[in-house]
Amino acid sequence: MMQAVFDFCSKADPKNDKRFDQKARALLGNRNDHDRDDSQNDVEFKRGYQIMESLLDKVRKADAVKGCAEFL
């Protein structure tokens, strides 16, 4: 679910994309591409990601940018 939040924030505030990526790595672990790909193919990962994605899609752009800024 947290990966969905960081991906959402990267889209909502693209100028801070690298900072969101750094924050995600700090909180979720600095996994290599292979490990990341394996976890993203997991059924539970996909389910959690889709749930968060559907909820975040309802957030207004201005609110998203403001909320995401608080992560940084």
C-alpha positions, 0 to 999 in steps of 0.5 A: 500500500505504501508503494502505491502512495509513493507512486501516487505522490510522484505523479501528483508532484513530479518535480519531487519524484526523486525525493519520493523515490528516496523516501520510499527506499528509506521506508520500504527498504532498498530492494534490488530490481529483481526483489521489487519485481517479485513482490509486485507480482505477489497477489497480496501486493497487487490487491493492496496496491489496487485498493490504495490506487482506487482511493487515491484517485479520488483525491483532488490534485491540490490536496494530493500535492499538499499531502504528499509534501508532508511526506518530504 
